[in-house]
Amino acid sequence: MVTKMKKWFIPLLASVALALSGCSHGITGLLFKPASNEKKMVPVPLHIVSIGDSLTEGVGDSKGRGGYTYYLKNELDALKGVKKTTIANYGVKGNRTDQLLARLQDEKIRKSIKDSDVVMITIGGNDMMKVLRENISNLNKQEFEAAIPGYKQRLDQIFRRIRAINPDVKIALVGLYNPFSKWLTDIKEVDQMLAAWNDASKEVASRYKNTIFIPVADIFENNEDELLYDDHFHPNDEGYKRMSKRIYRYLLKGNFLGIPK
């Protein structure tokens, strides 16, 4: 009887010992596996609305892909926390702040903003151009400075209208750059005027939560021949690509977008 018990007991004992020895995770690991506090990262869709002037439309883009928005979408899609990026582009060549303000009454644009996570804005360049055209025979620094208060007021109205449509949406305002260097060679203060307008834009943006100002003037400074289109006003492909990289970097600062990590 003892001999028979040994025949099945010894192999059984060996099997138990092997399991306890941890040849895989061991029974201790199975029974006492430590709980993890880490949550699994779930990628989220990212909805962006881009509104504004020709820089949003993408004038100068050799393939008509939407300028900086094309490159920005690709960069955001590469993030692990982003499931898919969609960008609705409502840029219109020549738009000034007053025209963009009026276009924010458009139901299609309003619906897109209501459903979006981020609103990207390029505006102001044509406001400056309006001052230039109206004072071309007697252009001076004072004319541009005198136009700033009205510009700030209209820009503020744009922000307030966007917030009324979607109180939680994040807003990113892209700054102005200087394409006038070849046009306004007689006015030495062009860069100072541009800086004043950018400061006005930044000041208005600072009044609102979840809103950032993205400077781009330095990207084009002394690089006009390399980064501007044939019209010497709009960015070319490389110009838009560099704009996109700057915008991308600012959108990721402090996890502005709120993307899972």
C-alpha positions as CSV (number, residue, x, y, z in Angstrom):
1,M,0.0,0.0,0.0
2,V,2.8,2.4,0.9
3,T,4.6,1.5,-2.3
4,K,1.5,2.4,-4.3
5,M,1.1,5.7,-2.5
6,K,4.7,6.6,-3.3
7,K,4.0,6.0,-7.0
8,W,1.5,8.8,-7.3
9,F,2.4,11.0,-4.3
10,I,6.1,11.6,-5.2
11,P,5.2,12.9,-8.8
12,L,2.5,15.1,-7.3
13,L,4.9,16.5,-4.8
14,A,7.4,17.2,-7.5
15,S,4.8,19.0,-9.6
16,V,3.7,21.2,-6.6
17,A,7.4,22.0,-5.9
18,L,7.9,23.0,-9.5
19,A,5.0,25.3,-9.5
20,L,6.1,26.9,-6.2
21,S,9.6,27.3,-7.5
22,G,8.5,30.1,-9.9
23,C,9.3,28.5,-13.2
24,S,6.8,31.0,-14.7
25,H,5.5,33.6,-12.2
26,G,5.0,31.2,-9.3
27,I,1.9,30.8,-7.3
28,T,3.0,33.7,-5.1
29,G,2.9,36.0,-8.1
30,L,-0.5,34.7,-9.1
31,L,-2.0,35.1,-5.7
32,F,-0.3,38.2,-4.6
33,K,0.2,40.2,-7.8
34,P,0.6,43.9,-6.8
35,A,-2.2,46.2,-8.0
36,S,-1.1,48.9,-10.5
37,N,-2.1,52.5,-10.1
38,E,-1.4,53.3,-13.7
39,K,-4.3,53.8,-15.9
40,K,-4.1,52.7,-19.5
41,M,-3.7,55.7,-21.9
42,V,-6.6,56.0,-24.3
43,P,-6.0,58.1,-27.4
44,V,-8.6,60.8,-28.0
45,P,-9.8,62.5,-31.2
46,L,-8.8,66.1,-31.7
47,H,-11.1,68.5,-33.5
48,I,-9.6,71.8,-34.6
49,V,-11.2,74.8,-36.4
50,S,-8.9,77.2,-38.2
51,I,-10.3,80.6,-39.0
52,G,-8.9,83.8,-40.4
53,D,-7.1,85.1,-43.5
54,S,-4.9,83.8,-46.3
55,L,-2.4,82.3,-43.9
56,T,-5.2,79.9,-42.7
57,E,-6.4,79.3,-46.3
58,G,-2.9,78.4,-47.2
59,V,-2.1,80.9,-50.0
60,G,1.4,80.2,-51.2
61,D,1.1,76.4,-50.6
62,S,2.4,74.9,-53.8
63,K,-0.1,72.0,-53.6
64,G,-3.1,73.8,-52.1
65,R,-3.1,71.6,-49.0
66,G,-4.0,74.3,-46.5
67,G,-0.7,75.8,-45.6
68,Y,0.4,75.3,-41.9
69,T,-2.7,73.2,-41.2
70,Y,-1.5,70.3,-43.4
71,Y,1.8,70.0,-41.5
72,L,0.2,70.6,-38.1
73,K,-2.3,67.7,-38.6
74,N,0.5,65.3,-39.5
75,E,2.5,66.3,-36.4
76,L,-0.5,66.0,-34.1
77,D,-1.6,62.7,-35.5
78,A,1.9,61.3,-34.6
79,L,1.2,61.8,-30.9
80,K,0.4,58.7,-29.0
81,G,-2.4,60.5,-27.1
82,V,-4.2,61.5,-30.3
83,K,-6.5,59.1,-32.1
84,K,-7.1,61.3,-35.1
85,T,-6.9,65.0,-35.8
86,T,-9.5,66.7,-37.9
87,I,-9.0,70.4,-39.0
88,A,-11.9,72.4,-40.5
89,N,-10.3,75.2,-42.5
90,Y,-12.3,78.4,-42.9
91,G,-9.6,80.7,-44.0
92,V,-10.4,83.4,-46.5
93,K,-7.8,85.4,-48.4
94,G,-8.0,89.1,-47.6
95,N,-10.0,88.8,-44.4
96,R,-9.6,91.5,-41.8
97,T,-10.8,91.5,-38.2
98,D,-14.1,93.1,-39.1
99,Q,-14.8,90.6,-41.8
100,L,-13.9,87.6,-39.6
101,L,-16.1,89.0,-36.9
102,A,-19.0,89.0,-39.3
103,R,-18.2,85.5,-40.6
104,L,-18.6,84.2,-37.0
105,Q,-22.3,84.5,-37.5
106,D,-22.2,81.8,-40.2
107,E,-24.0,78.8,-38.9
108,K,-21.6,76.3,-40.4
109,I,-18.6,78.0,-38.8
110,R,-20.5,78.3,-35.5
111,K,-21.4,74.6,-35.5
112,S,-17.8,73.6,-36.2
113,I,-16.6,75.8,-33.3
114,K,-19.2,74.4,-31.0
115,D,-18.0,70.9,-31.7
116,S,-14.2,71.7,-31.6
117,D,-11.5,71.4,-29.0
118,V,-9.3,74.2,-30.4
119,V,-9.8,77.3,-32.5
120,M,-6.7,78.5,-34.4
121,I,-6.7,82.1,-35.7
122,T,-4.5,84.0,-38.1
123,I,-5.7,87.6,-38.5
124,G,-4.4,91.2,-38.5
125,G,-2.1,91.3,-41.5
126,N,-4.8,92.7,-43.7
127,D,-5.7,95.2,-41.1
128,M,-2.2,96.5,-41.4
129,M,-2.4,96.4,-45.2
130,K,-5.6,98.5,-45.0
131,V,-3.6,101.2,-43.1
132,L,-0.9,101.0,-45.7
133,R,-3.2,101.4,-48.7
134,E,-5.2,104.3,-47.2
135,N,-2.0,106.2,-46.3
136,I,0.4,105.1,-49.1
137,S,1.2,108.7,-50.1
138,N,2.0,109.8,-46.5
139,L,2.7,106.7,-44.6
140,N,4.3,107.0,-41.2
141,K,4.5,105.2,-37.9
142,Q,1.8,107.3,-36.3
143,E,-0.8,106.0,-38.8
144,F,-0.2,102.4,-37.8
145,E,-0.2,103.3,-34.1
146,A,-3.5,105.1,-34.4
147,A,-5.1,102.0,-35.9
148,I,-4.2,99.7,-33.0
149,P,-7.1,100.5,-30.6
150,G,-9.7,99.7,-33.2
151,Y,-7.8,96.5,-34.0
152,K,-7.7,95.5,-30.4
153,Q,-11.4,96.1,-29.9
154,R,-12.4,94.0,-32.9
155,L,-10.0,91.2,-31.9
156,D,-11.5,91.2,-28.4
157,Q,-15.0,90.9,-30.0
158,I,-13.8,87.9,-32.0
159,F,-12.6,86.2,-28.8
160,R,-15.9,87.0,-27.0
161,R,-17.9,85.7,-29.9
162,I,-16.0,82.4,-30.0
163,R,-16.4,82.0,-26.2
164,A,-20.1,82.6,-26.5
165,I,-20.3,79.8,-29.0
166,N,-18.1,77.4,-27.1
167,P,-17.1,78.5,-23.5
168,D,-14.7,75.6,-23.1
169,V,-12.8,75.7,-26.4
170,K,-9.1,76.5,-26.4
171,I,-8.0,79.4,-28.6
172,A,-4.6,79.9,-30.2
173,L,-3.9,83.2,-32.0
174,V,-0.9,83.2,-34.4
175,G,1.1,86.4,-34.5
176,L,2.0,88.6,-37.4
177,Y,5.3,88.5,-39.3
178,N,6.9,91.2,-41.5
179,P,6.5,90.7,-45.2
180,F,6.8,94.4,-45.8
181,S,10.6,94.7,-45.7
182,K,10.9,95.0,-49.5
183,W,7.9,97.2,-49.8
184,L,8.5,99.7,-47.0
185,T,12.2,100.3,-47.3
186,D,11.8,104.0,-46.6
187,I,10.2,103.4,-43.2
188,K,12.8,102.2,-40.7
189,E,10.2,101.6,-38.0
190,V,8.4,98.8,-39.8
191,D,9.6,96.2,-37.3
192,Q,8.7,98.4,-34.4
193,M,5.2,98.8,-35.8
194,L,4.8,95.1,-36.3
195,A,6.0,94.5,-32.7
196,A,3.4,97.0,-31.5
197,W,0.6,95.1,-33.3
198,N,1.8,91.8,-32.0
199,D,2.0,93.2,-28.5
200,A,-1.7,94.3,-28.9
201,S,-2.7,90.8,-30.0
202,K,-0.9,89.2,-27.1
203,E,-2.5,91.6,-24.6
204,V,-6.0,90.8,-25.9
205,A,-5.3,87.0,-25.8
206,S,-4.0,87.3,-22.2
207,R,-7.5,88.4,-21.1
208,Y,-8.9,85.0,-21.7
209,K,-8.4,81.6,-20.1
210,N,-7.3,78.6,-22.2
211,T,-5.9,81.1,-24.8
212,I,-2.4,81.4,-26.1
213,F,-0.5,83.8,-28.4
214,I,2.0,82.2,-30.8
215,P,4.8,84.4,-32.1
216,V,6.1,83.7,-35.6
217,A,7.8,87.0,-36.6
218,D,11.3,85.8,-35.8
219,I,10.9,82.8,-38.1
220,F,10.7,85.0,-41.2
221,E,13.2,87.7,-40.0
222,N,16.0,87.9,-42.5
223,N,14.7,84.8,-44.2
224,E,12.2,86.3,-46.6
225,D,13.8,85.0,-49.8
226,E,13.9,81.4,-48.4
227,L,10.5,81.3,-46.7
228,L,8.2,83.6,-48.8
229,Y,6.1,82.7,-51.9
230,D,6.7,84.4,-55.2
231,D,4.4,87.2,-54.2
232,H,6.9,88.1,-51.4
233,F,4.0,88.3,-48.9
234,H,2.7,84.8,-48.1
235,P,4.8,81.9,-46.9
236,N,5.9,79.2,-49.3
237,D,5.9,75.5,-48.4
238,E,9.0,75.8,-46.2
239,G,7.6,78.9,-44.5
240,Y,4.4,77.1,-43.6
241,K,6.3,74.1,-42.4
242,R,8.3,76.2,-40.0
243,M,5.1,78.0,-38.8
244,S,3.6,74.6,-38.1
245,K,6.5,73.5,-36.0
246,R,6.3,76.7,-33.9
247,I,2.5,76.3,-33.5
248,Y,2.9,72.6,-32.6
249,R,5.5,73.4,-29.9
250,Y,3.3,76.1,-28.3
251,L,0.2,73.8,-28.4
252,L,2.1,71.2,-26.4
253,K,3.5,73.6,-23.8
254,G,2.1,72.7,-20.4
255,N,-0.2,70.2,-22.2
256,F,-2.3,73.0,-23.4
257,L,-4.3,70.6,-25.5
258,G,-5.1,68.3,-22.6
259,I,-3.9,65.2,-24.6
260,P,-3.5,62.0,-22.6
261,K,0.1,61.0,-21.9
